[in-house]
Amino acid sequence: MEKKSLIVNVCSAKQRPVAELAGCALCQEVKPLFWKDGKLFCFETKFYAKDSRLFVLDTCVAKMPTYSKTVRVEGFANIPSVILPVVRTSAITEKILEQALNMLKE
C-alpha cells in the first residue's frame, strides 16, 4: 500500500500582537493556540482527505518569547475574560508556522 504524505498549503498570514491574536481566536472559537521558538500562532483550516491536502486559510502569528501553557483574553462587550490553552507544536503545526513565517518574510 502506498503511503500518502499530507500536503500543507498556507493561503495567508498576518503578524499581530498577542492580545489581538488571542481575542480573535476567542471570537472565532479557535483553540488551542500553538507556540514554537518565541512565536504564538493560530490558524483556520480546511482538510481534503481524498487529496491528503490541508489548506490553512488564515494564520496569525505573534511574538511571545517565553512559552506559557495559557493566554488570558480580557473580556469585552458581552464576553467575559477567558483563559485559552497554549500547546507546543506538532510536526504538522511546525510546517504551518514555517510556511506562515516565509509568507511574512521572517
C-alpha positions in Angstrom: 0.0 0.0 0.0 1.3 3.4 -1.0 1.7 5.9 1.9 0.5 9.4 1.0 2.1 12.4 2.7 0.0 15.3 3.8 0.3 18.4 1.7 0.0 21.7 3.6 -0.8 24.9 1.8 -0.9 28.2 3.8 -3.0 30.8 2.0 -2.5 33.9 4.1 -0.5 35.0 7.2 -0.6 38.1 9.4 1.6 39.4 12.2 -0.5 40.5 15.2 0.1 41.4 18.9 -0.6 38.6 21.4 -3.7 40.3 22.8 -5.2 40.8 19.3 -4.4 37.2 18.2 -5.9 35.8 21.4 -9.0 37.9 21.2 -9.6 36.9 17.5 -9.0 33.2 18.4 -11.6 33.5 21.2 -14.2 35.1 18.9 -13.5 32.5 16.1 -13.6 29.7 18.7 -10.1 28.6 17.6 -8.2 26.6 20.3 -5.7 25.6 21.3 -3.2 28.3 20.3 0.3 26.9 19.3 3.8 28.0 20.4 7.3 27.4 18.9 10.6 29.3 19.2 9.1 32.5 20.6 6.1 32.5 18.2 2.5 32.2 19.3 0.1 31.3 16.4 -3.3 30.1 15.4 -5.0 29.1 12.2 -8.2 28.2 10.4 -8.1 25.1 8.2 -9.9 23.0 5.6 -8.9 19.4 5.2 -9.5 17.4 2.0 -9.0 13.7 2.8 -9.2 12.5 -0.8 -6.2 14.5 -1.8 -4.4 14.5 1.5 -4.4 18.3 1.5 -4.6 20.7 4.4 -5.5 24.2 3.3 -4.7 26.8 6.0 -7.0 29.6 5.1 -5.6 32.2 7.6 -2.7 32.1 10.0 -2.0 34.7 12.7 1.5 34.9 14.3 2.5 36.9 17.4 5.9 37.3 19.1 5.8 35.6 22.5 9.4 35.0 23.7 8.5 32.7 26.6 6.3 29.6 26.5 3.2 29.7 28.7 0.5 27.0 29.0 -2.2 29.6 28.8 -3.0 33.1 27.4 -5.6 35.3 29.2 -8.0 37.2 27.0 -9.5 40.2 28.7 -13.3 40.4 28.5 -15.0 42.9 26.1 -18.6 43.7 25.2 -20.7 40.7 26.4 -17.7 38.3 26.5 -16.1 37.6 29.9 -12.4 37.1 30.4 -11.2 33.7 29.3 -8.0 31.7 29.5 -7.0 29.9 26.3 -4.8 26.9 26.3 -1.4 27.0 24.5 0.4 23.9 23.3 3.8 23.3 21.8 3.8 22.5 18.1 3.4 19.1 16.4 5.1 18.2 13.1 2.2 19.5 11.1 1.7 22.7 13.1 5.5 23.4 12.7 5.0 23.1 8.9 2.2 25.6 9.1 4.3 28.0 11.1 7.2 27.6 8.8 5.1 28.5 5.7 3.4 31.4 7.6 6.8 32.9 8.6 8.0 32.5 5.0 5.0 34.5 3.8 5.8 37.2 6.5 9.5 37.0 5.4 10.8 36.4 8.9 
